[in-house]
């Protein structure tokens, strides 16, 4: 069975640290080289694939839409955006309680 994880996911394409961002639960692929996020499959890309698509930011990519994303495990500090980033982070309702416990605000 594929594992799931509480993650911070931020859209990088078209933004400079201020893109839409979410705390959500994702389900990994069997190989764990990608995960499903809001109906899209986000995958790691090779250097050649990144160059072909013009992806300069992000660590996961939606090959269907061409969008780049930054994704990492949700942090206990609640400081999930990069230090130079800004903007609200949407917390999916189904993970709100779990996230609040993680950051010590439950």
C-alpha positions in Angstrom: 0.0 0.0 0.0 1.3 3.5 -0.9 2.1 5.6 2.1 0.7 9.0 2.8 2.3 12.0 4.4 1.4 15.5 5.8 3.1 17.9 3.4 3.7 21.5 2.6 3.2 22.1 -1.2 3.8 25.4 -2.9 3.3 26.3 -6.6 6.5 27.8 -7.9 5.7 28.4 -11.6 4.9 32.0 -12.1 5.7 33.0 -8.6 8.7 34.1 -6.6 8.2 32.6 -3.1 4.6 34.0 -2.9 2.7 31.3 -4.8 -0.4 29.5 -3.5 0.6 27.0 -0.8 -1.1 24.3 1.1 -0.7 22.0 4.1 -2.2 18.7 2.9 -2.0 15.0 3.0 -0.5 13.4 -0.1 -0.4 9.8 -1.2 3.0 8.6 -2.6 3.3 6.5 -5.8 4.5 2.9 -5.3 8.1 3.9 -6.2 7.9 7.0 -3.9 9.4 9.2 -6.6 6.2 11.1 -6.8 2.9 11.8 -5.1 -0.7 12.7 -5.9 -1.8 16.2 -5.1 -5.3 17.5 -5.9 -5.7 15.1 -8.8 -2.2 15.8 -10.2 0.8 13.5 -10.2 3.8 15.4 -9.0 7.2 13.8 -9.8 10.8 14.4 -9.3 12.6 15.3 -12.6 16.0 14.6 -14.0 18.3 17.6 -14.8 17.6 17.0 -18.5 13.8 17.0 -18.0 14.1 20.2 -15.9 16.1 21.9 -18.6 13.6 20.8 -21.3 10.7 22.3 -19.4 12.5 25.4 -18.2 12.0 24.5 -14.6 14.5 26.5 -12.5 12.7 26.2 -9.2 10.9 23.5 -7.4 11.6 19.9 -6.4 8.5 18.2 -7.8 6.9 18.7 -11.2 3.5 18.2 -12.9 4.5 16.9 -16.3 0.9 17.3 -17.6 0.5 21.0 -16.7 4.1 22.0 -16.9 4.0 23.4 -13.3 6.8 23.3 -10.8 6.2 22.9 -7.1 8.2 23.0 -3.9 7.1 20.2 -1.5 8.5 19.1 1.9 7.2 17.6 5.1 5.2 20.0 7.2 7.4 21.5 9.9 6.8 21.5 13.6 7.8 25.1 13.8 4.9 26.1 11.4 7.5 27.9 9.2 7.0 26.0 6.0 7.6 28.8 3.5 11.2 29.6 2.6 12.5 32.6 4.5 12.2 34.9 1.5 8.6 33.8 0.8 5.3 35.3 1.8 1.6 34.8 1.6 -1.1 32.7 3.3 -0.8 28.9 3.5 -4.1 27.1 3.1 -4.6 24.2 5.5 -6.8 21.5 4.1 -9.8 20.9 6.4 -9.2 17.2 6.7 -5.7 17.7 8.1 -6.3 20.8 10.2 -6.4 18.9 13.6 -3.3 16.8 12.7 -1.4 19.9 11.7 -2.4 21.9 14.8 -1.2 19.0 17.0 2.1 19.0 15.0 2.8 22.6 15.6 1.6 22.5 19.3 -1.6 24.5 18.9 -4.2 21.8 19.3 
